[in-house]
Amino acid sequence: MFITKLTARNGFLLGFLFCVGLMLSAFYFQFVGKLDPCPLCISQRVMVVAVGLVMLAATLHNPGPRGVRAYAVASALTAMIGASISARHVWIQHLPAEEVPACGPGLSYMFQYFPLSDTLKAMVTGTGDCAKVDWTLLGLSMPFWVLFCFLGLAGWSLFLYWHARTDRQV
């Protein structure tokens, strides 16, 4: 019954609030849990913010059915890019020790002294720091859970796409 009365605007708002919750969780783990983010973690955060901004724009714009579909496709594609980064992170964490990429300097150092292209490459491909598993829930690492969240956001976006109607209810 809840789903039949959900407007597209409220659907996008729920997606945006979910992204806010993910970012608050990330900051909690960083500042309270003292878990420093690796380059891939930071890239995943950037993508969570990007998905959230697309959903916020859709919420504020409150478009008709064609606009809902456009925003839904944009948010689903952005979420899938984030999912691909998370999937790479999970893959790196499961590499044998001898195949893990070398650890590099911190991102702040890289931004200051390295060319931007090298820094962005490290943010997307990962470094040896990305192979370290600092936290698990039910035996699964944080990048796995972020991957699951990205796939959920993409699925939610596609749900909003398929249920866009002229009366703006999903």
Long-range contacts (C-beta under 8 A, 24 or more apart in sequence): 3-170, 4-169, 5-169, 6-169, 6-170, 7-168, 7-169, 7-170, 8-58, 8-62, 8-63, 8-68, 8-160, 8-163, 8-164, 8-168, 8-169, 8-170, 9-58, 9-59, 9-62, 9-168, 11-156, 11-159, 11-160, 11-170, 12-55, 12-56, 12-58, 12-59, 12-71, 12-75, 12-160, 13-55, 13-59, 14-156, 15-51, 15-52, 15-55, 15-75, 15-153, 15-156, 15-157, 15-160, 16-52, 16-55, 16-56, 16-59, 18-149, 18-152, 18-153, 18-156, 19-48, 19-49, 19-51, 19-52, 19-55, 19-153, 20-52, 22-48, 22-146, 22-149, 23-48, 23-49, 23-52, 29-135, 29-142, 33-135, 35-134, 35-135, 38-126, 38-127, 38-129, 38-130, 38-132, 39-104, 39-107, 39-122, 39-123, 39-126, 39-127, 39-129, 39-130, 40-85, 40-86, 40-88, 40-89, 40-92, 40-123, 40-124, 40-126, 40-130, 40-143, 41-89, 41-130, 41-142, 41-143, 42-107, 42-123, 43-85, 43-123, 43-124, 44-82, 44-85, 44-86, 44-89, 44-143, 44-146, 47-78, 47-79, 47-81, 47-82, 47-85, 47-150, 48-82, 48-146, 48-149, 48-150, 50-78, 50-81, 50-82, 51-75, 51-78, 51-79, 51-82, 51-150, 51-153, 54-78, 62-168, 64-166, 64-168, 65-164, 65-165, 65-166, 65-168, 68-160, 68-161, 68-164, 68-168, 69-161, 69-164, 71-160, 72-157, 72-158, 72-160, 72-161, 72-164, 73-157, 73-161, 75-153, 75-154, 75-157, 76-153, 76-154, 76-157, 76-158, 76-161, 79-150, 79-151, 79-153, 79-154, 79-157, 80-150, 80-154, 82-146, 82-150, 82-153, 83-147, 83-150, 83-151, 83-154, 85-124, 86-143, 86-144, 86-146, 86-147, 86-150, 87-147, 88-124, 88-125, 88-126, 89-126, 89-130, 89-143, 89-146, 89-147, 90-141, 90-143, 90-144, 90-147, 92-126, 92-130, 92-131, 93-130, 93-131, 93-132, 93-133, 93-141, 93-143, 95-131, 100-128, 100-131, 101-125, 101-126, 101-127, 101-128, 101-130, 101-131, 102-127, 102-128, 103-127, 103-128, 103-129, 104-128, 104-129
